[in-house]
């Protein structure tokens, strides 16, 4: 809401006149007016005016009277009679002396006023400087107060945070105490578990020893039963019509082995056949048949087959394969065994070569013998195979590729007579670094 009352100008008519001037000129005149209104300025001008007035009056006195020397002499002779007359003057000497003294006093007062003016101006400058310093200090004080308020807020926040952290520390401490108690209980339980584990390990070791004894006893019993239950064959025994052996060698030189046989009975029924698996001492040890994932499969529909271990050494195993039912004279069955042996062909990498040997005890001609060796890509080398043992009729040795897409070699021969099978069939495989 605006105020409609006329505003009072502290400078009166002069102020109204200054209001009409430009701002810069009006400011100069206002500053001069402020200077002339100051008490020390008024004192100086008033004293100077009085001094000038006295000087003017003193001049008039001098003009109308004698010289100062005469005033003095007349003053000293005032009241004396010369030639019977009293000396009188138009202006008495004391009046001149009074005016002179008054003039001197006014001069002193003028000097004093000028000194007071200079002192007052100095004091005013100091006051202005003090005022500016006070304003600066007030601003700094306000800033310091604001900083103090912010610091107080920050301290309050820090106190709250510290309280929260202390609460959290208390909570964590309690949890740590609970955890320590749980750890102690767990340590006690662990000791009990270790004791129980030791007991179970001892019991397991004892049980494993017993099981090994049972297995070895069973293997010996199997061999004994086989040898005594089934008398030696009279006349032609089993005939391997076909034998097909495949090796898939992994990059770490473990091997998957698959052996497929077509077995025919001779002049007498065939109850079983013996199949063996051997490896070097450098290969991984296999304690049980399950360690090599041994599998026996019957490939002839309507019949079955099963086996019993007859040798169970870490690097040598054999099984007695029973035909269920037996193979009658003139009949044939197809069977397949497979196993996976870790490090079976590690010497192929270490020594650069490995020999694959096989011996077939067949009572008749073998129509087909085939052996295949394949190497997984990524070993940093390649393999090459060559026949180094018995020279088989119709032998063929050629590079091939397995159903897995691995490169390798295929060795085959046909119509192998029984007398040639008295010697081992050998194939040497060499690995060369690329």
DOVOZA-827888 format. One record per residue (C-alpha): z, y, x. Coordinates in steps of 0.25 Angstrom, whole numbers. Example, Ala and Ser with C-alpha at 12.3 -4.5 7.8 and 13.67 -1.06 7.14 Angstrom:
BEGIN
pz	py	px
31	-18	49
29	-4	55
***
This chain:
BEGIN
pz	py	px
0	0	0
-4	13	6
4	26	7
-2	38	1
8	48	6
3	58	16
6	54	30
14	63	39
8	67	52
19	70	63
10	80	69
9	89	57
-3	98	56
-7	95	71
-7	80	67
-16	83	56
-25	90	65
-25	79	75
-28	69	64
-42	76	63
-45	74	77
-51	62	84
-41	51	88
-42	53	103
-40	68	102
-29	67	92
-22	57	100
-22	67	112
-17	78	104
-6	70	98
-2	65	112
-1	80	116
7	84	104
17	72	107
18	78	121
21	92	116
32	87	106
40	80	116
53	87	119
51	89	134
38	95	132
44	105	122
55	109	132
45	112	142
36	121	134
48	128	127
54	131	141
41	135	146
39	145	134
53	151	136
50	152	151
37	160	148
44	168	138
55	172	147
45	175	158
37	184	149
50	191	145
54	192	159
41	199	162
43	209	152
57	212	158
51	214	171
40	223	166
51	232	160
61	232	171
62	233	185
60	223	196
70	212	197
76	218	209
79	231	202
85	223	190
94	217	200
98	230	206
100	236	193
108	225	188
117	226	200
118	241	198
120	240	183
132	248	178
132	257	191
130	271	190
120	278	199
120	294	200
130	294	188
121	285	179
122	271	174
110	263	178
103	256	166
90	249	165
80	246	154
83	231	156
96	227	162
95	219	174
102	207	169
92	205	158
81	203	169
90	194	176
93	186	163
78	185	161
76	180	175
87	170	174
82	166	161
68	164	167
73	156	178
81	147	168
69	145	160
61	141	172
72	131	175
72	126	161
57	125	162
58	117	175
68	108	168
60	107	156
48	103	164
57	93	172
62	87	159
48	86	154
44	78	166
56	69	165
54	67	150
40	64	152
44	54	163
54	48	153
44	47	142
35	40	151
46	30	155
49	29	140
35	26	137
34	16	148
48	10	143
42	9	129
29	2	134
38	-7	143
47	-9	131
35	-13	122
30	-22	133
44	-28	134
44	-29	118
31	-36	118
35	-46	130
48	-48	122
41	-51	109
32	-61	117
44	-67	124
50	-68	110
38	-75	105
38	-84	117
52	-87	115
50	-90	100
39	-100	104
47	-106	115
58	-107	105
49	-114	95
44	-123	107
58	-126	111
61	-130	96
49	-139	96
53	-145	109
67	-147	104
61	-154	92
51	-162	100
63	-166	110
71	-170	98
59	-179	93
57	-184	107
72	-188	108
71	-195	94
59	-202	99
66	-206	112
78	-211	104
69	-219	96
61	-224	108
75	-227	115
79	-235	103
66	-243	103
67	-245	118
81	-251	116
76	-259	105
64	-264	114
74	-267	125
82	-275	116
70	-282	111
65	-284	125
78	-290	129
77	-299	117
63	-302	120
67	-305	135
77	-315	130
67	-321	121
57	-321	132
67	-329	141
68	-339	130
53	-340	128
52	-342	143
62	-353	143
55	-359	131
41	-357	138
47	-364	150
52	-375	142
39	-376	134
31	-376	147
40	-387	153
38	-395	140
23	-392	140
22	-396	154
29	-409	151
21	-411	139
8	-408	147
12	-418	157
15	-428	146
1	-425	140
-6	-427	153
1	-440	155
-3	-444	141
-18	-439	144
-19	-446	157
-13	-459	151
-23	-458	139
-34	-456	149
-30	-468	157
-28	-476	144
-42	-472	140
-48	-476	152
-40	-489	152
-44	-492	137
-58	-489	140
-59	-498	152
-52	-510	145
-56	-508	131
-71	-507	134
-76	-518	143
-87	-515	153
-100	-515	147
-109	-527	149
-124	-523	151
-129	-509	149
-119	-499	146
-120	-484	141
-133	-477	143
-135	-462	144
-148	-459	137
-147	-444	139
-137	-435	147
-138	-420	146
-128	-411	154
-127	-396	152
-119	-386	160
-117	-371	156
-111	-364	168
-104	-351	164
-103	-338	173
-89	-342	178
-95	-356	181
-87	-363	170
-96	-374	163
-99	-379	149
-104	-394	151
-111	-402	140
-115	-416	142
-123	-424	131
-126	-439	132
-134	-449	124
-127	-462	127
-132	-476	123
-125	-489	122
-131	-501	131
-130	-515	128
-115	-514	123
-108	-504	114
-104	-491	120
-90	-486	117
-88	-475	127
-93	-467	139
-87	-460	150
-90	-445	153
-84	-437	165
-83	-422	169
-80	-418	183
-79	-404	190
-76	-399	204
-62	-395	208
-66	-381	208
-68	-381	193
-57	-378	183
-47	-389	181
-47	-395	167
-34	-402	163
-39	-407	150
-52	-410	143
-48	-398	133
-49	-389	146
-64	-391	147
-66	-391	132
-72	-406	132
-80	-410	120
-86	-423	116
-97	-423	105
-105	-434	98
-119	-430	96
-123	-443	88
-121	-442	73
-112	-452	66
-104	-456	79
-92	-450	86
-87	-449	100
-73	-446	107
-67	-446	121
-55	-449	129
-52	-443	143
-52	-453	154
-50	-443	165
-44	-430	165
-43	-423	178
-44	-408	180
-58	-408	186
-63	-422	181
-63	-428	167
-69	-439	159
-69	-444	145
-72	-457	139
-81	-455	127
-80	-465	115
-91	-467	106
-87	-468	91
-91	-478	88
-97	-485	100
-111	-485	104
-118	-498	100
-129	-504	110
-142	-496	108
-135	-484	102
-134	-470	108
-124	-458	106
-125	-444	110
-113	-437	115
-109	-423	121
-98	-418	130
-95	-404	133
-84	-397	142
-82	-383	148
-76	-383	162
-71	-370	169
-76	-368	183
-84	-381	182
-96	-375	190
-88	-365	199
-93	-371	211
-107	-367	207
-103	-353	209
-94	-356	221
-103	-365	229
-116	-361	223
-119	-376	218
-114	-387	209
-118	-401	207
-120	-407	194
-119	-422	194
-119	-433	184
-119	-448	183
-123	-456	171
-119	-470	170
-130	-475	161
-134	-490	159
-148	-485	155
-159	-475	157
-155	-460	155
-166	-454	147
-162	-440	149
-153	-433	159
-151	-418	158
-142	-408	165
-142	-393	163
-135	-382	170
-135	-367	165
-128	-355	171
-123	-343	163
-130	-330	167
-121	-320	174
-115	-329	186
-123	-320	196
-132	-332	200
-141	-343	196
-141	-358	197
-152	-368	201
-151	-384	200
-157	-395	207
-156	-410	207
-148	-415	219
-144	-429	215
-151	-441	209
-166	-439	207
-169	-441	192
-182	-445	186
-189	-435	178
-180	-424	183
-182	-410	179
-174	-398	184
-178	-384	178
-172	-371	174
-167	-369	160
-159	-361	150
-148	-366	142
-146	-363	127
-136	-352	131
-147	-345	139
-141	-349	152
-151	-352	164
-150	-365	171
-156	-378	175
-160	-391	168
-160	-404	175
-166	-417	167
-171	-431	170
-176	-442	161
-176	-457	161
-165	-459	172
-163	-474	175
-149	-480	176
-150	-483	190
-153	-469	194
-140	-465	187
-131	-472	198
-132	-459	205
-127	-445	201
-136	-435	195
-134	-422	202
-139	-408	200
-135	-397	209
-134	-382	204
-134	-370	213
-130	-356	209
-136	-345	217
-131	-330	216
-141	-321	211
***
